[in-house]
């Protein structure tokens, strides 16, 4: 059993690493081609059918790039297709979903204090949401609504907000944000697999057969590419969010997710406008900063997170271990946390203390006071899925302990 747990942990690490590598490749090529497309310049000397060109310098060499809006008059001998980055990113991400969240559903997927369902039911809901979500999105794009670019994007945003709320009503906060990222990434990768690449293949086949390609195929692919453009940055946020409980495990996590999508739009608008040489809309950074500040506030409602340099005046052990709340805090940590955070964890499937954090002695609990406060006091990130049934009163106790110890430290 021990060997299996170790092997499973390394499998999760390997799949996560593969996912990060392929995501970098996909996002990198996507960012490059978006910037290239927006920076193209139309000139009189361009070949027939060429839409624009750009000169670039990189790595000690010069590159002369031309784009054909539909297709060139004849096919080149070799074409490089940019598709496998997208496909493998989604496949590795789904594999990680299976290994981490489906394999560890009781810890990471299901929180019976949110919705009392079995692990099997939660997994089926997860799978259905990804598949049905893509079908709904695809039908919208192909419907009459799809002809109105901005109206369609507004409707899609509303759907994403609804999914953010829905996921937080079913899964743990961590799993909800991960699923929102998976939901969005599924749309993006399916756009490549079902629309962009097939349309491009039809264009290539038409050229080889001597037929004139249908411009609608390119327009349809470009619409999906535009959606992928604005969805990329939120997906990155949700990929990283499982490290930040103040984002995923607080009361207004679904509103935070909705604001993240807006930040993705404002940041991409700056890059898109700049690359298109239409100015530098610096107002987008101000809006993004304000949205981020709003997210910070929402994560700590109703009381702003305390702490800072002044909190370090008194030694941590003295301040936190000598606090009046500490005996009750120690009992709570011992009964709710230390079965995993111990030199020899007793929780099934846990062979080592997560992240090496041990909470068995007074000194260890005091040394990790801030982490306990954020992960279990101010948010519901720990215990995962609340598997040890930590109560609201206990969370309030942990918060009161840290905050009162901080105040005591400031006066010493």
C-alpha positions in Angstrom: 0.0 0.0 0.0 2.8 2.4 0.9 4.6 1.7 -2.5 1.3 2.3 -4.4 0.8 5.7 -2.6 4.3 6.8 -3.5 3.9 5.7 -7.1 0.5 7.5 -7.4 2.1 10.7 -6.0 4.8 10.6 -8.6 2.3 9.9 -11.3 0.4 13.0 -10.3 3.7 15.0 -10.3 4.6 13.7 -13.8 1.1 14.4 -15.3 1.2 17.9 -13.8 4.6 18.6 -15.2 3.6 17.4 -18.6 0.5 19.6 -18.4 2.5 22.7 -17.6 5.0 22.0 -20.4 2.3 21.5 -23.1 0.3 24.5 -21.8 3.4 26.7 -22.1 3.8 25.5 -25.7 0.2 26.1 -26.6 -0.2 29.4 -24.9 3.2 30.6 -26.2 2.3 29.8 -29.8 -1.1 31.3 -29.4 0.2 34.6 -28.0 2.8 34.8 -30.8 0.3 34.3 -33.6 -2.2 36.7 -32.1 0.5 39.4 -31.9 1.7 38.5 -35.4 -1.8 38.7 -36.8 -2.6 42.0 -35.2 0.7 43.5 -36.3 0.5 42.6 -40.0 0.9 45.5 -42.5 -0.8 45.7 -45.9 1.5 46.8 -48.7 1.1 47.2 -52.4 3.9 44.7 -53.4 2.3 41.7 -51.7 1.5 38.6 -53.8 -2.1 38.0 -54.9 -4.2 36.8 -52.0 -1.7 38.0 -49.3 -3.4 40.0 -46.5 -0.3 41.5 -44.9 3.3 41.1 -43.9 5.7 41.8 -41.0 9.4 41.8 -40.5 10.7 40.5 -37.2 14.1 40.0 -35.6 14.9 37.3 -33.1 17.9 35.3 -32.1 20.3 37.1 -34.4 18.2 36.6 -37.5 15.5 38.4 -39.5 12.1 36.9 -40.4 9.8 38.0 -43.2 6.3 36.7 -42.6 3.3 37.0 -44.9 -0.3 35.9 -44.2 -2.9 34.8 -46.8 -6.4 35.6 -45.6 -8.0 32.5 -47.2 -5.1 30.6 -48.8 -2.2 31.0 -51.3 -2.7 30.3 -55.0 -0.9 27.0 -54.6 0.1 24.8 -51.8 3.7 24.8 -50.4 5.5 21.5 -50.1 5.5 21.6 -46.3 3.0 23.0 -43.8 3.5 23.2 -40.0 0.3 22.6 -38.2 -0.2 24.1 -34.7 -2.6 21.6 -33.1 -0.8 19.1 -30.9 0.1 21.7 -28.3 -3.6 22.2 -27.7 -4.6 18.5 -27.9 -1.9 17.3 -25.4 -2.5 20.2 -23.1 -6.2 19.1 -22.8 -5.3 15.4 -22.6 -2.7 15.9 -19.9 -5.0 18.3 -18.0 -7.8 15.7 -18.1 -5.3 13.0 -16.9 -4.4 15.3 -14.0 -8.1 15.7 -13.2 -8.5 12.0 -13.1 -5.4 11.3 -11.0 -5.8 14.1 -8.5 -9.5 14.9 -8.3 -11.2 11.7 -9.3 -8.6 9.4 -7.7 -8.7 11.6 -4.5 -12.4 12.6 -4.7 -13.0 12.3 -1.0 -10.2 14.8 -0.3 -10.2 17.2 -3.2 -13.5 16.9 -5.1 -16.4 16.3 -2.6 -17.2 18.5 0.3 -20.3 17.0 2.0 -20.8 20.3 3.8 -21.4 21.9 0.4 -23.3 19.0 -1.2 -23.7 15.6 0.3 -23.0 13.4 -2.8 -20.9 10.3 -3.4 -17.6 10.4 -5.2 -19.1 8.6 -8.2 -21.9 11.1 -8.5 -19.4 14.0 -8.3 -17.2 12.5 -11.0 -20.2 12.0 -13.3 -21.3 15.6 -12.7 -17.8 16.7 -13.6 -17.6 14.7 -16.8 -21.1 15.8 -17.9 -20.4 19.5 -17.2 -17.4 19.4 -19.5 -19.2 17.7 -22.4 -22.5 19.5 -22.1 -20.7 22.8 -21.7 -19.0 22.4 -25.0 -22.2 21.4 -26.8 -24.0 24.4 -25.4 -21.2 26.8 -26.4 -21.0 25.3 -29.9 -24.7 25.6 -30.5 -24.6 29.2 -29.4 -21.8 30.0 -31.9 -23.7 28.3 -34.7 -27.0 30.0 -33.9 -28.2 33.4 -35.2 -26.8 34.9 -31.9 -23.3 33.8 -33.1 -23.5 36.5 -35.9 -23.3 39.2 -33.3 -19.7 39.0 -31.9 -20.1 41.2 -28.8 -23.6 40.0 -28.0 -22.3 36.4 -28.2 -19.3 37.2 -25.9 -21.6 38.8 -23.4 -23.9 35.7 -23.4 -20.8 33.5 -23.0 -19.6 35.5 -20.1 -23.0 35.1 -18.4 -22.8 31.4 -19.0 -19.3 31.3 -17.4 -20.5 33.2 -14.4 -23.4 30.7 -14.0 -20.9 27.8 -14.2 -18.7 29.5 -11.6 -21.7 29.7 -9.2 -22.8 26.2 -10.1 -19.5 24.5 -9.5 -19.2 26.2 -6.1 -22.5 24.7 -5.1 -21.3 21.1 -5.9 -17.6 20.8 -5.3 -14.9 21.9 -2.9 -13.7 25.5 -3.6 -10.4 24.1 -4.9 -12.2 21.7 -7.3 -14.7 24.4 -8.3 -12.0 26.7 -9.6 -10.1 23.8 -11.2 -13.3 22.7 -13.0 -14.0 26.2 -14.2 -10.5 26.2 -15.7 -11.1 22.8 -17.2 -14.5 23.9 -18.5 -13.0 26.9 -20.3 -10.0 24.9 -21.5 -12.3 22.3 -23.0 -14.1 24.9 -25.0 -10.7 26.3 -26.2 -9.2 22.9 -27.2 -12.5 21.7 -28.7 -12.5 24.9 -30.8 -9.1 23.8 -32.2 -10.1 20.1 -32.7 -13.6 20.5 -34.0 -13.6 23.8 -35.9 -10.2 25.5 -36.5 -8.2 22.5 -37.7 -11.0 20.8 -39.7 -11.9 24.1 -41.5 -8.2 24.6 -42.4 -8.0 21.0 -43.7 -11.0 21.7 -46.0 -9.3 24.8 -47.3 -6.1 22.7 -48.0 -8.1 20.0 -49.7 -9.9 22.6 -51.9 -6.6 24.1 -53.0 -5.1 20.7 -53.9 -8.3 19.9 -55.9 -8.2 23.3 -57.7 -11.3 24.6 -56.0 -11.8 28.1 -54.4 -11.9 27.8 -50.7 -15.0 29.1 -48.9 -14.2 32.3 -46.9 -16.8 31.4 -44.3 -14.6 28.6 -43.1 -11.8 31.1 -42.2 -14.3 33.5 -40.6 -15.7 30.8 -38.4 -12.3 29.7 -37.3 -11.3 33.3 -36.6 -14.3 33.8 -34.3 -13.3 30.7 -32.3 -9.7 31.9 -32.2 -10.9 35.3 -30.8 -12.7 33.5 -28.0 -9.6 31.5 -27.2 -7.7 34.7 -27.2 -9.7 36.2 -24.4 -10.1 33.0 -22.4 -6.4 32.2 -22.1 -5.5 34.3 -19.1 -8.4 33.3 -16.9 -7.5 29.6 -17.6 -3.9 30.3 -16.3 -5.4 31.9 -13.2 -7.6 28.9 -12.5 -4.6 26.5 -13.1 -2.6 28.3 -10.4 -5.5 29.1 -8.0 -5.3 25.8 -6.1 -2.3 27.3 -4.3 -4.2 30.3 -3.1 -7.2 29.5 -0.7 -8.1 33.1 -0.4 -9.2 32.9 -4.0 -11.0 29.6 -4.1 -12.1 28.9 -0.5 -13.9 32.0 0.6 -17.6 33.0 0.7 -17.6 34.9 -2.6 -15.4 32.6 -4.6 -17.8 32.5 -7.6 -17.8 36.3 -7.8 -14.0 36.3 -7.6 -14.1 33.9 -10.6 -16.4 36.2 -12.5 -14.1 39.1 -11.9 -11.1 37.0 -13.1 -12.7 36.6 -16.5 -13.1 40.4 -16.7 -9.5 40.9 -15.8 -8.6 38.5 -18.6 -10.5 40.8 -21.0 -8.9 44.0 -19.9 -5.4 42.6 -20.0 -5.8 41.0 -23.4 -7.4 44.3 -24.7 -4.2 46.1 -23.9 -2.0 43.5 -25.6 -4.3 43.3 -28.6 -4.5 47.1 -29.1 -0.8 47.5 -28.6 0.1 44.7 -31.1 -2.3 46.2 -33.6 -0.5 49.5 -33.3 -3.7 51.3 -32.3 -2.2 52.9 -29.2 -1.6 51.8 -25.6 -4.8 51.9 -23.6 -3.2 52.2 -20.1 -6.6 52.6 -18.6 -7.0 48.8 -18.9 -4.2 48.3 -16.2 -6.0 50.7 -13.9 -9.3 48.8 -14.3 -7.4 45.5 -13.8 -5.8 46.7 -10.6 -9.2 47.9 -9.3 -10.7 44.5 -10.1 -7.9 42.8 -8.3 -8.3 45.0 -5.3 -12.0 44.2 -5.3 -11.1 40.5 -5.4 -8.8 41.0 -2.4 -11.6 42.7 -0.5 -14.1 40.0 -1.4 -11.7 37.3 -0.2 -11.6 38.8 3.3 -15.2 40.0 3.8 -16.3 41.1 6.4 -12.9 41.8 8.0 -9.8 42.7 6.1 -6.9 40.3 6.6 -4.6 41.5 9.4 -0.9 41.0 9.7 2.2 42.6 8.1 5.6 43.6 9.3 4.4 44.9 12.7 3.1 41.4 13.5 6.7 40.1 13.6 7.8 42.2 16.6 7.2 39.5 19.2 8.7 36.0 18.7 6.1 33.7 17.0 6.2 30.9 19.6 5.8 33.3 22.6 3.0 35.3 20.9 0.9 32.5 19.5 1.6 29.8 22.0 1.0 32.1 25.0 -2.3 33.5 23.6 -5.4 32.8 25.7 -7.0 30.9 22.8 -4.1 28.6 22.3 -5.2 25.6 24.4 -8.5 25.4 22.5 -6.7 26.0 19.2 -4.3 23.1 20.0 -7.3 20.8 20.7 -8.9 21.8 17.4 -5.7 21.3 15.4 -5.0 18.0 17.1 -8.5 16.6 16.2 -8.9 18.2 12.8 -5.4 18.6 11.2 -2.7 16.5 12.8 -3.9 13.1 11.4 -2.3 14.3 8.2 0.2 16.9 9.4 2.3 14.5 11.4 5.6 12.7 11.3 3.5 9.5 10.7 0.2 10.5 9.2 -2.7 8.2 10.1 -5.2 9.3 7.4 -5.6 6.7 4.7 -3.6 7.4 1.5 -1.4 10.1 3.2 2.2 8.8 3.7 3.9 12.1 4.4 2.8 15.4 5.9 1.5 17.6 3.1 4.2 20.1 2.1 6.2 18.9 5.0 4.0 20.8 7.5 3.7 19.1 10.8 1.3 20.3 13.5 1.9 18.0 16.5 3.8 20.2 19.0 3.1 23.7 20.4 6.1 25.1 18.6 5.0 23.6 15.2 1.4 24.9 15.6 2.7 28.4 16.6 5.2 28.4 13.7 2.5 27.8 11.2 -0.1 30.2 12.7 -0.4 32.3 9.6 -1.0 29.3 7.3 -3.5 27.8 9.8 -5.3 31.2 9.9 -5.5 31.6 6.1 -6.1 27.9 5.2 -8.6 27.0 7.9 -9.6 30.2 9.7 -10.3 32.8 7.0 -11.0 30.2 4.3 -12.3 26.6 4.0 -9.3 25.3 2.1 -8.3 23.0 4.9 -9.1 20.3 5.8 -9.6 19.3 2.1 -13.3 18.7 1.5 -13.7 19.3 5.3 -13.2 15.6 5.7 -12.6 16.0 9.5 -15.8 18.0 10.0 -14.2 21.3 11.2 -17.1 23.4 12.5 -17.8 27.1 11.9 -17.1 27.8 15.6 -13.7 26.1 15.3 -12.8 28.2 12.3 -13.8 31.4 14.1 -11.6 30.2 17.0 -8.6 29.9 14.7 -9.2 33.3 13.3 -9.7 34.9 16.7 -6.5 33.2 17.9 -4.3 34.6 15.1 -5.8 38.1 15.1 -5.6 38.6 18.8 -2.0 37.3 18.9 -1.1 39.7 16.1 -2.7 42.6 18.1 -0.7 41.5 21.2 2.5 41.5 19.2 2.0 45.0 18.0 1.7 46.3 21.6 4.9 44.6 22.8 
